[in-house]
């Protein structure tokens, strides 16, 4: 009756084991999830701040070469392609037009003369509206 060669095998998991695993995963998601989302959202703001500084530096190089900043009509596109009225242009000052788009997919804004300096380069944040806080905060070269 007792056959030593016949050992009962267990296939799969019990319902209790699956519930314990799901409970552990739920706790991990509840604890770690908000921290990951907070980190990812702040990284866009940090990226935008760095990109604004890069665009501002490119504008300063263009001014050294051409003797002036681009007009409001020429805009930031003058950093990538030569405007007809700028004969001393030695660009491109940025690799491509993608460098003129903020992390939320909106073009960086340019004001000459600026409210905060000779020129203002800025983004209105995730909400693409003036003001705001957190990810919706306006970021500029001031």
Secondary structure by P-SEA (a helix, b strand, c coil): cccccbbbbbccccaaaaaaaaaaaaaaaaacaaaaaaaaaaaaaaaaaaaaaaaaaaaaaaaaaccccccccccccccccccccccccccccccccccccccccccbbbbcccccccbbbbbccccccccccccccccccc
